[in-house]
Amino acid sequence: MKKSRYLWLLLALMVSMVTQAQGIMGTVTDENGEPVIGASVVEKGNPQNGSITDFDGNFNVKVNEGTTIVISYIGYLTQELRATPGMKVVLKEDAQTLQDVVVIGYGVQKKSVVTASIAKVSAEDLDGKTRLRADDALKGLAAGVNVTSASGQPGSQSMIRVRGTGTINDTNPLYIIDGMPADQYGLESVNPNDIESIEVLKEAASGAIYGARAANGVILVTTKKGKLGKAQINYNFSYGWQSAWKKRDVTGATDYAILQNEKYVNGGQTPLYADPYNLTDANGQKITGFGTDWQELLFNDNAPVVQHDVSVSGASEKVNYYLSLGYYTQDGIVGGNYGKSNYDRLTIRSNNQFNVFDDSKERSFLNKLDISANLSYMRTHSTGIDANSTWGSPLGSALYLAPTLPVTLTGDVAQKMIDRYSAYDLYRDANGDPYTIPGFIGSYQEQNNPIALMQQRPGRGWSHKFMPKFSIDLQLWDNLKYHFTWSAEQSFWGSESATTEKFYFSGNNNSDHTQAQSEKANSTQWQIENTLTYDKEFGKHSIGVVLGQSALKYKGDYLGASHWNLINVNKPYVDYTTGGSIETTTDEKGNIIGVKSLVGGWAGPYVEHHLASLFGRISYNYDERYMFQATVRRDGSSRFGSNNKYGVFPSFYIGWNIMKEEIMKDNRDWLSNLKFRASWGKNGNENMPDFRYTVLTTTGGTSNYYFGRQAVMNYGSKANGLANENLKWEESEHMIAAAIVIEPSLLLLDEPTTALDVTIQAQILALLKKLNRETGMSMLLISHNLNIMRRLCSRIAVMQRGILVETGFTEDVYGNPQHPYTRQLIDAIPTREGRGKWQNN
């Protein structure tokens, strides 16, 4: 019996030894069935015994069957499972962790320890939305960020204001695309489908890391990278239509005639129309119904909008790649059907990251090196019209021209108009009838026939932009990283326009000559940054330090020419013109009384801009309960005066996450966040014209002189201003004395999240010793993507009280004022008379 027991024991030990020697084999995949490469599979309690998954997601860990193993990978939920032969593990994405990471400038931070005011728009927020530009992505998605369309012109940029106007000069925020600064036009180069996230740094404490450029807020754009697994190919196509959603109400022919008659009678004159109910136009045709509806004739209904996007992405243990191609084309609602208002954009992006080596398991110093190489390209073509001018623009004229005015003239009246303007080539329709000149049969000084304007050759613009970026990430020591970045922006742009007819639209919109004009320009901007980052956790304490240096340079040049008298109107180029250098007019005695320049050329460099900076940040938190952060940046700009070359911009803030306190543990099922914060910071604004601190000379134009009867021109020069060596940047100082963030789960909608952010703040804007102070309280209420800010402030400088309401409604209620939650919030807004109440139902 004993021998039998010993035999079975020996057999069990042999089987155990064989199983342990061979190990447990299995596969790790994600929720889509794609293999997870580089996932960690270790024995629980013995992290030295483990392995990582290969390119097919397979692993082999030397443990006994039934032993608990831990499977983990960044961005996925960690799992603990019993080891079984041939086991298949499916990792789920840690959506909470991904959403809780916020880009803060030169790094990221967990949302739970962020106490500054930062708004985030993620790629998920943009899914399913057609966006032409990156700034469009912020519309309705970030409270306190006001995005308005300055024009309906296809391709036109939006105007963005972060918490209102922060400075007197340029009020645009600073745009940072993958670490590279860009102007507002630079956002055009980013395909919205390539955006991973957009963070808006809204206050001085969060934006101080960008110093002299952050007074109006900072918008950080991060583009996508590949995800671990096999290559993913995505293609999106959309085709849409645009139409004017509303036309201005204007009078019809009969009402217009009645009002005109009343005007003349009240002025003691004879009525203009004998019978307003029986009208005829200038061609002798009876006017029926509304008359000429200029808006209806001008608007391009169902203007097409087409978008194509294709991307290829993926990642392995050593390589991460993302390639994309996007094409967008849009016709204008006004002029698009005439080829006068159109836009198309082509974008190409390549984001690549390579792991040169990773020896972090073997040594603690110089153990990991990553290299990134990104390249993006953008090309645009556009045509445009005068979009917003009240006087003489197509839209302005369509609103002001009389409905009794015909589009074209025929018969004798047409011939009279032709004879009167015989020196010009009048535009005609397909039947050969000339378009009506409003000033010929009415008292119109500046209004033009909008349909005739559509016949004119449009101006065309184009641009190319290359944006390379190269970076190195080196792990110097455990928790100490070095980051180097070189990025650049090479831009080329230009425009061509031509006058191919001697046209006449009105007294101040005509030309008695043909002409060709062309202009081209280019610019180069590069930036070098070096940063050291140290992050360390010990127990419940966490500390982070960032030290960095940045240098930026911008330069460029331009070249253009204009010439009169086209030889061939089908070749509207400067080389196909014959105009001399000048044309003179003389009086009856032969004296020169006028000089016109028939040819012009202009060229020169743009003013170089330099920026040199040092910055640092230290942050600390205890158990994600008590937070502190301090930032300082020193900027030196070529735009500042000689006595103020450098500026220092500090900030700090503190926070208390009350939800981490022991007394709140029983309330976490209904209250998800309760935080107190306070901050102070100073930002600057260096967006001012160059060399304002010194005196420059100007040549040409009014600096030139003409001598003698033959008007011989002599070039001259003169000073263009007065020197101011004390010229400096604008400063915006912002203090939040107290703020409370509350997020109770009230089960209002499908995703029950409600937040209330109450802030007591003070802001000081200083420019050349002139102060404008603003103090007050703001409240931010968020409920299932409903955002509304009520800001009660008193502007001490002007002794004025007012209310600013900012909304961030997303598509579930956006544009629907009758939505119950919209009405609840709108009814709660106090009016100037003090009416309004908060409703609790």
C-alpha positions in Angstrom: 0.0 0.0 0.0 2.8 2.4 0.9 4.7 1.5 -2.2 1.5 2.3 -4.3 1.2 5.7 -2.5 4.9 6.5 -3.1 4.5 5.5 -6.8 1.5 7.8 -7.3 3.4 10.7 -5.5 6.5 10.2 -7.7 4.3 10.2 -10.8 2.5 13.4 -9.7 5.9 15.1 -9.1 7.2 14.0 -12.5 4.0 15.4 -14.2 4.3 18.7 -12.2 8.0 19.0 -13.2 7.2 18.4 -16.9 4.3 20.9 -16.8 6.4 23.5 -15.1 9.3 22.9 -17.5 7.0 23.3 -20.5 5.1 26.2 -18.9 1.6 27.4 -19.6 0.9 28.7 -23.1 -1.9 31.1 -24.1 -3.0 34.0 -26.2 -3.9 37.6 -25.3 -6.2 39.6 -27.6 -8.2 42.8 -27.4 -12.0 43.0 -27.6 -11.8 43.1 -31.5 -9.9 39.8 -31.5 -6.6 41.5 -32.5 -3.5 40.2 -30.7 -2.0 42.4 -28.0 1.7 42.6 -28.5 4.0 43.2 -25.6 1.5 42.5 -22.8 3.0 41.5 -19.5 2.2 38.0 -18.2 3.7 37.3 -14.7 3.1 35.0 -11.7 1.3 36.8 -9.0 3.6 37.6 -6.1 6.6 36.7 -8.2 7.1 39.4 -10.8 10.5 38.0 -11.8 8.8 34.9 -13.3 6.9 36.0 -16.4 7.0 36.8 -20.1 5.6 39.2 -22.7 3.4 38.4 -25.6 4.8 38.1 -29.1 3.6 39.5 -32.4 0.7 37.1 -32.5 -0.2 37.7 -28.8 1.1 34.3 -27.7 2.9 33.8 -24.4 4.6 31.0 -22.4 5.0 31.5 -18.7 6.6 28.8 -16.6 4.1 28.2 -13.8 2.0 25.3 -12.6 -1.6 24.9 -13.9 -3.9 26.7 -11.5 -1.3 29.3 -10.5 -2.7 32.9 -10.5 -1.1 34.9 -13.2 -1.4 38.7 -13.8 -2.0 40.0 -17.4 -1.5 43.7 -17.9 -0.9 46.3 -20.6 -1.0 50.1 -20.7 -4.5 51.3 -21.6 -6.2 48.0 -20.7 -7.7 46.7 -17.5 -5.4 44.3 -15.6 -6.7 40.8 -15.2 -5.8 38.0 -12.7 -6.6 34.5 -13.9 -5.9 30.9 -13.1 -3.3 29.5 -15.5 -4.7 26.8 -17.8 -3.1 25.2 -20.9 -4.2 27.0 -24.1 -5.9 29.8 -22.2 -7.3 32.8 -24.2 -7.3 36.1 -22.5 -9.3 39.1 -23.8 -8.2 42.5 -22.4 -10.7 45.3 -22.2 -9.7 48.9 -22.7 -9.4 51.0 -19.6 -11.7 53.7 -20.8 -11.7 55.5 -17.5 -7.9 55.8 -17.4 -7.8 57.0 -21.0 -10.4 59.7 -20.3 -8.8 60.8 -17.1 -5.5 61.8 -18.7 -5.3 65.5 -19.6 -2.6 67.2 -21.6 -1.4 70.2 -19.6 1.6 71.5 -21.7 4.9 69.7 -21.7 3.3 66.7 -20.2 0.1 65.0 -19.1 -1.7 64.7 -15.8 -4.4 62.6 -14.3 -7.7 64.5 -14.2 -8.1 63.7 -10.5 -5.2 65.8 -9.6 -5.8 68.7 -12.1 -6.9 71.8 -10.3 -6.5 74.3 -13.1 -9.4 75.1 -15.5 -8.8 72.9 -18.5 -11.5 71.8 -21.1 -10.9 68.6 -23.0 -12.5 67.5 -26.3 -11.6 63.9 -27.2 -11.7 62.0 -30.5 -14.9 60.3 -29.3 -16.5 63.7 -29.0 -15.8 64.3 -32.7 -16.9 61.0 -34.1 -19.7 61.3 -36.6 -19.3 65.0 -37.0 -18.3 66.7 -40.2 -15.7 69.3 -39.3 -13.8 71.4 -41.9 -11.2 72.8 -39.5 -9.8 71.9 -36.2 -11.3 75.0 -34.6 -14.7 73.9 -35.7 -14.2 70.9 -33.4 -14.6 73.2 -30.4 -18.0 74.5 -31.4 -20.4 73.6 -28.6 -18.1 71.2 -26.9 -16.1 73.3 -24.5 -17.7 75.7 -22.0 -16.1 79.1 -21.7 -14.7 78.8 -25.3 -16.6 81.0 -27.7 -16.3 79.9 -31.4 -17.9 82.0 -34.0 -17.8 82.0 -37.8 -16.5 85.3 -39.0 -17.6 84.5 -42.5 -19.6 82.0 -44.5 -16.8 81.8 -47.0 -15.7 78.2 -47.6 -12.5 77.6 -45.7 -12.6 80.7 -43.6 -11.3 80.4 -40.1 -13.4 80.7 -37.0 -12.8 83.4 -34.3 -12.1 81.8 -30.9 -12.2 83.6 -27.6 -11.3 81.8 -24.4 -13.3 83.4 -21.6 -13.8 86.6 -23.5 -11.2 89.2 -24.5 -8.0 89.0 -22.4 -5.8 91.7 -24.0 -6.1 94.9 -26.0 -4.0 93.9 -29.0 -4.3 90.5 -30.8 -6.9 88.6 -28.8 -6.4 85.1 -30.4 -5.3 82.2 -28.2 -2.0 80.4 -28.6 -2.3 77.3 -30.8 0.1 74.4 -30.1 -0.1 71.4 -32.5 1.9 68.4 -31.3 4.2 70.8 -29.5 4.7 73.2 -32.4 3.2 76.7 -32.1 1.0 77.8 -35.0 -1.2 80.8 -35.9 -4.9 80.6 -36.3 -4.4 79.7 -40.0 -2.1 76.9 -38.8 -5.1 74.9 -37.5 -6.2 74.6 -41.1 -3.4 72.1 -41.6 -4.8 69.6 -39.2 -7.4 67.3 -40.5 -10.1 67.0 -37.8 -10.2 63.3 -38.3 -6.5 63.1 -37.2 -7.2 64.7 -33.8 -6.8 62.6 -30.7 -7.7 65.3 -28.3 -7.9 69.1 -27.9 -7.2 70.7 -24.5 -8.0 74.3 -23.8 -5.9 76.0 -21.0 -8.4 78.6 -19.9 -6.8 80.4 -17.0 -3.4 82.0 -16.1 -2.4 79.2 -13.8 -2.8 76.5 -16.5 -1.3 78.6 -19.3 1.7 80.2 -17.5 4.0 77.5 -18.8 3.7 79.3 -22.2 4.5 82.7 -20.7 4.4 85.7 -23.0 2.0 84.1 -25.5 -0.8 82.7 -23.2 -2.8 85.8 -22.1 -5.7 84.7 -24.3 -5.6 81.1 -23.4 -3.8 78.1 -25.0 -5.3 75.5 -27.3 -3.3 72.2 -27.4 -4.0 69.8 -30.3 -2.7 66.3 -30.1 -2.9 64.1 -33.2 -3.5 60.3 -33.3 -1.0 57.5 -33.0 -1.4 53.8 -33.9 -2.9 51.3 -31.5 -1.3 48.0 -30.6 -2.1 45.2 -32.9 -2.4 44.5 -36.5 -2.7 47.2 -39.1 -6.1 49.0 -39.1 -7.4 50.5 -42.3 -10.2 53.1 -41.9 -12.1 54.9 -44.7 -14.7 57.6 -44.1 -16.8 59.2 -46.8 -19.4 61.9 -46.4 -21.5 63.9 -48.9 -23.7 66.7 -47.8 -25.5 69.8 -48.9 -25.6 73.3 -47.6 -28.4 75.8 -48.0 -29.2 79.1 -46.4 -31.3 78.2 -43.4 -32.9 81.6 -43.4 -33.3 84.7 -45.7 -33.8 88.2 -44.5 -37.3 89.5 -44.6 -37.5 92.3 -47.2 -40.5 94.1 -48.9 -42.0 92.8 -52.1 -42.6 95.0 -55.1 -46.0 96.4 -54.1 -45.1 97.1 -50.5 -41.8 98.7 -51.7 -43.7 101.0 -54.1 -46.2 102.0 -51.3 -43.3 102.9 -48.9 -41.5 104.8 -51.6 -44.6 106.8 -52.4 -45.1 107.6 -48.7 -41.5 108.9 -48.5 -41.9 111.1 -51.5 -45.3 112.5 -50.3 -44.0 113.2 -46.8 -41.1 115.1 -48.5 -43.6 117.2 -50.4 -42.8 115.5 -53.8 -44.8 113.7 -56.4 -45.3 110.0 -55.7 -42.8 107.8 -57.6 -45.2 105.1 -58.6 -48.6 106.0 -60.2 -50.2 102.7 -59.2 -48.3 100.4 -56.7 -50.7 97.6 -57.4 -50.1 97.6 -61.1 -46.3 97.9 -61.6 -44.1 97.5 -64.7 -40.3 97.3 -64.6 -37.8 99.3 -66.7 -38.2 96.8 -69.6 -41.9 97.5 -69.7 -42.8 94.1 -68.3 -45.6 93.7 -65.7 -44.2 92.9 -62.3 -46.0 90.0 -60.7 -45.9 88.6 -57.2 -42.8 89.5 -55.1 -40.9 91.0 -58.0 -37.2 90.4 -58.2 -36.1 88.3 -55.3 -32.4 89.0 -55.3 -31.7 86.7 -52.4 -33.3 83.8 -54.1 -31.4 84.4 -57.3 -28.1 84.8 -55.5 -28.1 81.8 -53.0 -26.8 78.5 -54.1 -29.1 76.0 -52.6 -27.8 72.5 -51.9 -24.2 73.5 -52.3 -22.2 70.2 -52.0 -19.7 69.4 -49.3 -17.6 66.3 -49.9 -15.1 64.6 -47.6 -12.8 61.6 -47.9 -10.5 60.3 -45.2 -8.4 57.2 -45.2 -6.0 56.1 -42.5 -3.6 53.1 -41.8 -2.4 52.6 -38.3 -1.0 50.0 -36.0 1.7 49.3 -33.4 4.1 46.6 -32.3 6.6 46.3 -29.5 9.1 48.3 -31.5 7.1 50.5 -34.0 4.0 52.7 -33.8 2.7 54.3 -36.9 -0.3 56.3 -38.2 -0.7 57.4 -41.8 -3.6 59.4 -43.1 -4.9 61.1 -46.2 -7.8 63.5 -46.3 -9.5 65.5 -49.0 -12.2 68.1 -48.4 -14.1 70.2 -50.9 -16.8 72.7 -50.4 -18.9 75.1 -52.6 -20.1 78.4 -51.2 -23.8 79.1 -50.6 -23.1 82.4 -52.3 -21.1 82.2 -55.5 -20.4 78.5 -55.4 -22.5 77.6 -58.4 -20.7 80.3 -60.4 -17.3 79.0 -59.4 -16.7 82.2 -57.3 -16.6 80.8 -53.8 -15.0 77.4 -53.5 -12.5 75.6 -51.4 -10.6 72.3 -51.4 -8.0 70.9 -49.1 -5.6 68.0 -49.2 -3.9 66.8 -46.0 -1.3 64.0 -45.5 0.0 63.0 -42.1 2.6 60.4 -41.0 3.2 59.9 -37.3 5.9 57.3 -36.5 7.6 56.2 -33.3 10.4 53.7 -33.0 11.8 52.0 -29.9 15.5 51.8 -30.5 16.1 49.8 -27.3 14.4 49.0 -24.0 16.7 47.5 -21.3 14.6 48.8 -18.4 14.5 45.2 -16.9 18.3 44.9 -17.0 19.5 48.3 -15.7 18.2 51.5 -14.2 20.2 54.1 -16.2 20.2 54.9 -20.0 17.8 52.0 -20.4 15.3 53.2 -23.0 15.4 55.2 -26.2 12.5 56.2 -28.4 12.7 58.2 -31.6 9.7 59.9 -33.3 9.5 61.2 -36.8 6.3 63.0 -37.9 5.5 64.8 -41.1 2.4 66.5 -42.3 1.5 68.3 -45.5 -1.4 70.5 -46.5 -2.4 72.0 -49.8 -5.4 74.3 -50.3 -7.0 76.0 -53.3 -9.7 78.7 -52.8 -11.7 81.3 -54.6 -13.6 84.0 -52.8 -15.9 87.0 -52.9 -16.4 90.1 -50.8 -18.3 88.3 -48.1 -19.3 90.7 -45.3 -19.1 94.3 -46.6 -22.4 96.2 -46.3 -21.6 98.5 -49.2 -21.5 96.8 -52.6 -20.9 93.2 -51.6 -23.1 90.5 -53.3 -25.1 89.9 -50.0 -25.3 93.5 -49.1 -26.6 94.5 -52.5 -29.1 91.6 -52.6 -30.7 93.0 -49.4 -30.8 96.6 -50.5 -31.7 96.5 -54.2 -35.4 97.2 -55.0 -37.6 94.3 -56.0 -38.8 96.4 -58.9 -35.4 96.4 -60.5 -34.9 93.8 -63.3 -31.8 91.6 -63.4 -31.1 92.5 -67.1 -32.3 95.2 -69.5 -33.7 94.6 -73.0 -34.7 96.7 -75.9 -34.3 100.4 -76.1 -33.5 100.9 -72.5 -30.7 98.4 -72.7 -29.3 100.3 -75.7 -29.4 103.5 -73.8 -27.4 101.9 -70.9 -24.9 100.5 -73.4 -24.4 103.9 -75.0 -24.0 105.7 -71.7 -21.3 103.3 -70.6 -19.8 102.7 -74.0 -16.2 103.0 -72.6 -16.8 99.7 -70.7 -17.4 96.1 -71.5 -20.7 95.4 -69.9 -21.4 91.9 -68.6 -24.3 90.1 -70.4 -26.4 87.0 -69.8 -26.7 83.9 -72.0 -29.2 85.8 -74.2 -26.8 88.7 -74.7 -28.8 91.1 -72.6 -26.7 93.4 -70.4 -27.0 93.1 -66.6 -28.7 96.1 -65.1 -26.5 98.7 -63.6 -28.5 99.9 -60.5 -27.2 103.5 -60.8 -28.5 103.8 -64.4 -32.1 103.7 -63.4 -32.0 104.5 -59.7 -30.2 106.5 -57.0 -27.7 103.8 -56.1 -24.2 105.0 -55.3 -22.5 101.9 -54.0 -24.8 99.0 -54.6 -24.0 96.5 -57.4 -26.0 94.0 -59.3 -25.1 90.8 -57.4 -25.8 88.6 -60.3 -23.5 90.7 -62.5 -20.8 90.4 -59.9 -20.9 86.6 -60.3 -19.8 87.0 -63.9 -16.5 88.6 -63.0 -13.3 86.5 -62.9 -12.6 85.6 -59.3 -9.4 85.9 -57.4 -7.7 82.6 -56.6 -5.5 81.7 -53.6 -3.4 78.7 -52.8 -1.1 77.5 -50.1 1.3 74.6 -49.3 2.5 73.8 -45.8 5.1 71.2 -44.7 5.5 70.5 -41.0 8.2 68.0 -40.0 8.9 67.1 -36.4 11.7 65.0 -34.9 12.0 64.0 -31.3 14.1 61.8 -29.0 13.0 60.4 -25.6 15.8 59.0 -23.5 15.3 57.4 -20.1 18.4 58.8 -18.2 17.6 57.1 -14.9 14.6 55.6 -13.2 11.9 58.3 -13.3 14.2 60.8 -15.0 13.6 61.4 -18.7 15.1 63.7 -21.3 13.1 64.9 -24.3 14.4 66.7 -27.4 12.2 68.1 -30.1 13.0 69.9 -33.4 10.0 71.0 -35.3 9.5 73.3 -38.2 6.9 74.8 -40.5 7.6 75.6 -44.1 4.8 77.5 -45.8 4.2 78.7 -49.3 1.2 80.7 -50.3 0.1 83.1 -53.0 -2.8 84.6 -55.0 -3.6 85.5 -58.6 -6.2 87.9 -59.8 -7.0 89.5 -63.2 -9.4 92.1 -64.6 -10.2 90.7 -68.1 -12.9 93.3 -69.0 -13.3 97.0 -68.6 -16.2 96.6 -66.3 -18.7 99.0 -64.7 -20.9 98.0 -61.7 -21.2 101.3 -59.9 -19.6 104.6 -59.5 -16.9 103.2 -57.1 -16.6 99.7 -58.6 -15.4 100.0 -62.1 -12.2 99.7 -64.2 -11.2 101.4 -67.5 -8.3 99.0 -68.1 -7.5 95.3 -67.9 -4.9 94.1 -65.5 -3.1 91.0 -64.1 -1.7 90.6 -60.6 0.3 87.8 -58.9 1.8 87.5 -55.5 3.8 84.7 -53.8 5.3 84.4 -50.4 7.0 81.9 -48.1 8.0 81.6 -44.5 10.0 79.3 -42.3 9.5 78.7 -38.6 11.5 76.3 -36.5 11.6 75.5 -32.8 14.0 73.5 -30.6 13.1 72.4 -27.2 14.9 70.4 -24.5 13.1 69.2 -21.4 14.0 67.1 -18.3 11.1 65.4 -16.6 11.2 63.7 -13.2 8.2 61.8 -11.8 8.4 59.8 -8.6 5.9 58.1 -6.3 6.8 57.0 -2.8 4.0 55.8 -0.7 1.0 58.2 -1.0 3.3 61.0 -2.1 3.8 61.9 -5.8 6.1 64.6 -7.1 6.8 65.8 -10.6 9.4 68.3 -11.9 9.8 69.7 -15.5 12.7 71.9 -16.5 13.0 73.1 -20.1 14.5 75.4 -22.7 12.8 76.6 -25.9 14.0 78.6 -28.9 12.0 79.8 -31.9 12.7 81.7 -35.0 10.5 82.9 -37.9 11.5 84.4 -41.2 10.2 84.7 -44.7 9.9 86.9 -47.8 7.4 87.9 -50.5 7.3 88.9 -54.2 4.5 90.4 -56.2 3.8 92.3 -59.4 0.9 94.0 -61.1 0.6 95.2 -64.8 -2.0 96.8 -67.0 -3.4 96.1 -70.5 -3.7 92.4 -71.2 -2.7 91.3 -74.7 -4.8 88.2 -74.5 -7.6 88.0 -71.9 -7.3 84.2 -72.0 -3.8 84.5 -70.6 -4.2 86.8 -67.6 -0.6 86.9 -66.5 1.8 89.7 -65.9 4.0 88.7 -68.9 1.0 89.1 -71.2 0.5 92.8 -70.5 1.7 95.9 -72.3 1.3 98.8 -69.9 4.2 101.2 -69.6 5.7 102.3 -66.3 3.5 105.5 -65.9 0.7 107.2 -67.7 0.3 111.0 -67.5 -2.5 113.4 -68.2 -1.9 117.0 -69.2 -3.9 120.2 -69.3 -4.5 122.4 -72.4 -1.1 124.0 -71.9 0.7 120.7 -71.8 1.4 120.7 -68.1 1.2 117.3 -66.4 -1.7 117.3 -64.0 -1.9 113.6 -63.2 0.3 110.5 -63.0 -0.8 106.9 -62.9 1.4 103.9 -62.3 0.6 101.1 -64.8 3.1 98.6 -63.5 4.1 97.8 -59.9 6.3 95.4 -58.2 6.9 94.7 -54.5 9.3 92.4 -52.8 11.2 92.1 -49.5 11.7 90.0 -46.4 9.2 89.6 -43.5 10.5 90.8 -40.2 12.3 88.0 -38.4 10.8 87.0 -35.0 12.9 85.4 -32.3 11.8 83.9 -29.0 14.1 82.4 -26.3 12.6 80.8 -23.2 13.4 78.9 -20.0 10.6 77.3 -18.0 10.0 75.0 -15.0 7.2 73.4 -13.2 6.9 71.5 -9.9 3.9 69.6 -8.8 3.0 67.6 -5.7 0.1 65.6 -4.5 -0.6 63.5 -1.4 -2.8 60.5 -2.1 -4.5 62.5 -4.9 -6.1 64.4 -2.0 -4.0 67.6 -1.6 -2.4 69.1 -4.7 0.1 71.9 -5.3 1.7 73.1 -8.5 4.0 76.1 -9.3 5.1 77.2 -12.7 7.5 79.9 -14.0 8.6 80.9 -17.5 11.1 83.5 -18.7 10.6 84.7 -22.2 12.8 86.9 -24.3 11.2 88.3 -27.5 12.5 90.3 -30.4 9.3 92.3 -30.3 9.9 93.9 -26.9 11.8 97.1 -26.3 15.5 97.3 -25.5 14.6 98.0 -21.8 12.2 95.1 -21.6 13.7 92.2 -23.5 12.7 89.6 -21.0 9.6 88.9 -19.0 8.9 86.5 -16.1 5.5 84.8 -15.9 4.8 82.8 -12.7 1.8 80.9 -11.4 0.7 78.5 -8.7 -2.4 76.7 -7.6 -3.5 74.5 -4.7 -6.3 72.0 -4.6 -8.2 69.8 -2.2 -9.9 66.7 -3.5 -12.5 66.3 -0.7 -13.8 63.0 -2.1 -10.6 61.4 -0.9 -11.3 62.2 2.7 -12.5 59.3 4.9 -15.7 61.2 5.9 -16.8 61.0 2.2 -16.5 57.3 1.7 -20.2 56.7 2.3 -21.2 59.4 -0.2 -19.3 58.2 -3.3 -22.2 56.3 -4.7 -24.1 59.5 -5.4 -21.3 62.1 -5.4 -18.4 61.5 -7.9 -16.3 64.6 -7.4 -16.0 67.4 -4.8 -13.0 69.6 -5.2 -11.7 72.9 -3.8 -9.1 75.0 -5.7 -7.4 78.3 -5.7 -4.8 79.8 -8.1 -2.9 82.9 -9.2 -1.0 83.4 -12.4 0.4 86.0 -14.8 0.5 85.7 -18.6 1.7 87.9 -21.3 0.8 88.8 -24.9 3.6 89.5 -27.3 1.4 89.5 -30.4 2.2 93.1 -31.5 3.8 94.5 -34.7 7.6 94.1 -34.9 10.1 97.0 -34.2 7.5 99.2 -32.6 10.1 100.1 -30.0 12.4 101.8 -32.6 12.2 104.1 -35.5 12.2 102.7 -39.0 12.2 104.5 -42.4 9.7 104.0 -45.1 10.2 104.5 -48.8 7.9 104.8 -51.8 4.3 106.1 -52.0 4.0 109.4 -50.2 7.8 109.5 -49.6 8.5 110.0 -53.3 8.6 113.4 -55.0 7.9 114.6 -58.5 9.9 117.6 -60.0 9.5 119.6 -63.1 6.9 119.9 -65.8 7.7 116.3 -66.9 7.0 115.0 -63.4 10.3 113.2 -62.9 9.9 111.0 -59.9 12.6 111.0 -57.2 12.7 108.3 -54.5 12.5 109.5 -51.0 12.3 108.2 -47.4 11.0 109.3 -44.1 10.7 108.2 -40.5 7.5 106.2 -39.8 7.1 106.9 -36.1 8.6 107.6 -32.8 10.9 105.4 -30.7 9.7 103.8 -27.5 12.5 101.8 -25.8 10.2 100.9 -22.9 7.7 99.1 -25.0 6.8 95.8 -23.4 4.3 92.9 -23.5 0.8 93.1 -22.2 0.2 91.3 -18.9 -2.9 89.5 -17.8 -3.0 88.6 -14.1 -5.6 86.2 -13.0 -6.5 85.1 -9.5 -9.1 82.5 -8.4 -9.6 83.0 -4.7 -12.0 80.0 -4.3 -13.5 77.5 -6.6 -15.6 74.4 -5.8 -16.2 71.6 -8.3 -19.2 69.4 -7.5 -20.3 66.4 -9.6 -23.3 64.6 -8.1 -25.0 61.8 -10.0 -28.6 63.0 -10.3 -29.8 60.5 -12.9 -30.9 63.4 -15.1 -30.3 61.6 -18.4 -28.8 58.4 -19.9 -25.3 59.4 -18.7 -26.0 60.8 -15.2 -23.3 63.4 -14.6 -23.9 66.9 -13.2 -21.2 69.3 -12.3 -21.2 72.7 -10.6 -18.1 74.9 -10.7 -18.4 78.1 -8.6 -15.5 80.5 -8.9 -14.6 83.7 -7.2 -12.0 85.4 -9.4 -10.2 88.6 -10.1 -8.4 89.6 -13.3 -6.1 92.5 -14.0 -5.0 93.6 -17.4 -2.0 95.9 -17.4 -0.7 97.7 -20.4 1.7 100.7 -20.2 0.6 101.4 -16.6 -3.1 101.4 -17.5 -5.1 99.0 -15.4 -8.4 97.3 -16.1 -9.7 95.2 -13.2 -12.4 92.7 -13.2 -13.7 90.9 -10.1 -16.7 88.7 -9.6 -18.1 85.2 -9.5 -18.8 82.7 -12.2 -20.8 79.5 -12.1 -20.5 76.6 -14.5 -23.3 74.0 -14.6 -22.8 70.8 -16.6 -25.4 68.1 -17.1 -24.9 65.4 -19.7 -22.9 67.6 -22.0 -25.0 70.6 -21.1 -22.7 73.5 -20.2 -23.7 77.0 -19.1 -21.7 79.6 -17.4 -23.3 82.5 -15.5 -20.8 85.2 -14.9 -21.6 88.2 -12.7 -18.9 90.8 -12.8 -18.3 94.4 -12.1 -15.8 96.2 -14.3 -14.2 98.6 -11.8 -12.5 100.6 -14.5 -15.7 101.6 -16.3 -18.1 101.2 -13.4 -20.4 98.9 -15.3 -22.3 95.7 -14.3 -23.3 93.0 -16.7 -23.9 89.3 -17.2 -22.0 87.1 -19.6 -23.6 83.7 -20.5 -21.5 81.1 -22.2 -22.9 77.8 -23.5 -21.4 74.6 -24.6 -24.5 72.6 -25.7 -23.7 69.5 -27.8 -26.0 68.1 -30.5 -28.6 66.6 -28.2 -29.9 70.0 -27.4 -27.9 72.3 -29.6 -30.1 74.6 -31.6 -33.2 73.3 -29.8 -34.4 76.0 -27.4 -37.5 74.0 -26.5 -35.5 71.1 -25.1 -36.6 70.8 -21.4 -33.1 71.0 -20.0 -32.3 73.9 -22.2 -35.5 75.7 -21.0 -34.6 74.9 -17.4 -31.2 76.6 -17.8 -32.3 79.5 -19.9 -35.1 80.3 -17.4 -32.5 80.4 -14.7 -30.4 83.1 -16.2 -30.9 86.5 -14.5 -31.9 89.3 -16.9 -30.7 92.9 -16.7 -33.8 93.7 -14.7 -33.0 90.9 -12.3 -35.7 88.5 -13.4 -35.1 84.8 -13.7 -35.0 82.0 -11.2 -33.4 78.6 -10.7 -35.8 75.8 -11.3 -35.4 72.6 -9.4 -38.0 70.4 -11.2 
